[in-house]
């Protein structure tokens, strides 16, 4: 007995498959996970960020952000410090090394995205972008 998928189920299946393919290939091409890239990208545009605000901005759980930041700190890419007046608050800042490396990661990301969207016309990219935004809106409203 075969289980046929509706067009809508097929779309969900394809999107899940794309997500599963994109993450490891992104990491192989850029040399960094997409989560760490997002953290560094956010820090690149900010001077210093409260760790809990950073966690909300990149939408990952508190254990994951702590794990990522510890590794990025060990790699010399970020520094973390406590506010003397409130020891519960951790501030995160990109180091000069982190700033240099995120620039390289941005170049690698651009190459990855260009390859992923190779042979798409401007019109197709615009249509796809609009469709994906609508899907995001629909999911947010669930």
C-alpha positions as CSV (number, residue, x, y, z in Angstrom):
1,X,0.0,0.0,0.0
2,X,1.5,3.3,-1.0
3,X,1.1,6.5,0.9
4,X,0.7,9.4,-1.5
5,X,1.5,12.9,-0.2
6,X,-0.7,15.9,-1.1
7,X,1.0,18.8,-2.7
8,X,1.0,20.6,0.6
9,X,2.5,17.6,2.5
10,X,5.1,17.4,-0.3
11,X,6.1,21.0,0.2
12,X,6.6,20.4,4.0
13,X,8.6,17.3,3.2
14,X,10.8,19.2,0.8
15,X,11.3,22.1,3.2
16,X,12.3,19.7,6.0
17,X,14.7,18.0,3.6
18,X,16.2,21.3,2.5
19,X,16.8,22.3,6.1
20,X,18.5,19.0,6.9
21,X,20.7,19.5,3.8
22,X,21.5,23.2,4.3
23,X,22.8,23.1,7.8
24,X,25.7,20.6,7.4
25,X,26.6,21.9,3.9
26,X,26.6,25.5,5.3
27,X,29.0,24.5,8.0
28,X,31.3,22.6,5.6
29,X,31.4,25.6,3.2
30,X,31.8,28.3,5.8
31,X,33.6,26.5,8.5
32,X,31.1,27.5,11.2
33,X,27.6,26.4,12.2
34,X,24.7,28.6,11.2
35,X,23.8,29.2,14.9
36,X,27.3,30.5,15.7
37,X,27.3,32.5,12.5
38,X,24.1,34.2,13.6
39,X,25.6,35.0,17.0
40,X,28.7,36.5,15.5
41,X,26.7,38.4,12.9
42,X,24.5,39.9,15.6
43,X,27.6,40.8,17.7
44,X,29.3,42.3,14.6
45,X,26.5,44.9,14.5
46,X,26.5,45.7,18.2
47,X,29.2,47.0,20.5
48,X,28.2,44.9,23.5
49,X,25.1,42.8,24.1
50,X,23.5,41.4,27.2
51,X,23.7,37.6,26.8
52,X,20.0,37.0,27.5
53,X,19.1,39.7,24.9
54,X,21.4,38.0,22.4
55,X,19.7,34.7,23.1
56,X,16.3,36.2,22.3
57,X,17.7,37.9,19.2
58,X,19.0,34.6,17.7
59,X,16.2,32.5,19.1
60,X,18.1,29.7,20.8
61,X,17.8,28.3,24.3
62,X,19.9,29.4,27.3
63,X,22.0,26.2,27.5
64,X,22.8,26.4,23.7
65,X,23.9,30.1,23.9
66,X,26.1,29.4,26.9
67,X,27.7,26.4,25.1
68,X,28.2,28.4,21.9
69,X,29.6,31.4,23.7
70,X,32.0,29.3,25.8
71,X,33.4,27.8,22.6
72,X,33.6,31.1,20.8
73,X,35.4,32.6,23.8
74,X,37.8,29.6,23.9
75,X,38.5,30.3,20.2
76,X,39.2,34.0,21.0
77,X,36.3,35.3,19.1
78,X,34.2,36.8,21.9
79,X,34.7,38.0,25.4
80,X,32.1,37.8,28.2
81,X,32.1,39.9,31.4
82,X,29.8,40.4,34.3
83,X,28.4,43.8,35.3
84,X,29.8,44.5,38.8
85,X,26.6,46.0,40.0
86,X,24.5,43.0,38.9
87,X,26.5,39.7,38.8
88,X,23.5,38.0,37.1
89,X,24.0,39.9,33.8
90,X,26.6,38.8,31.3
91,X,27.8,41.1,28.6
92,X,29.1,39.7,25.3
93,X,31.5,41.5,22.9
94,X,33.2,40.5,19.7
95,X,37.0,40.5,19.8
96,X,39.1,41.9,17.0
97,X,39.9,38.3,16.0
98,X,36.1,37.6,16.0
99,X,35.5,40.7,13.8
100,X,38.1,39.6,11.3
101,X,36.7,36.0,11.1
102,X,33.1,37.1,10.7
103,X,34.1,39.1,7.7
104,X,35.6,35.9,6.2
105,X,32.5,33.9,7.2
106,X,30.3,36.5,5.5
107,X,32.2,36.0,2.2
108,X,31.9,32.2,2.5
109,X,28.2,32.6,3.3
110,X,27.7,34.7,0.2
111,X,29.4,32.1,-2.0
112,X,27.3,29.4,-0.4
113,X,24.0,31.3,-1.0
114,X,25.0,32.1,-4.6
115,X,25.7,28.4,-5.3
116,X,22.5,27.3,-3.6
117,X,20.4,29.8,-5.7
118,X,22.3,29.3,-8.9
119,X,20.2,29.6,-12.1
120,X,17.3,31.3,-10.3
121,X,16.1,34.4,-12.1
122,X,15.5,37.7,-10.2
123,X,11.8,37.2,-10.6
124,X,12.0,33.6,-9.2
125,X,14.0,34.8,-6.2
126,X,11.5,37.6,-5.5
127,X,8.5,35.1,-5.8
128,X,10.3,32.6,-3.6
129,X,11.2,35.2,-1.0
130,X,7.6,36.4,-0.8
131,X,6.2,32.9,-0.5
132,X,8.6,32.0,2.3
133,X,7.8,35.3,4.2
134,X,4.1,34.4,3.9
135,X,4.8,30.9,5.3
136,X,6.7,32.5,8.2
137,X,3.8,34.8,8.9
138,X,1.3,31.9,8.8
139,X,3.5,29.8,11.2
140,X,3.9,32.7,13.6
141,X,0.1,32.9,13.7
142,X,-0.4,29.2,14.6
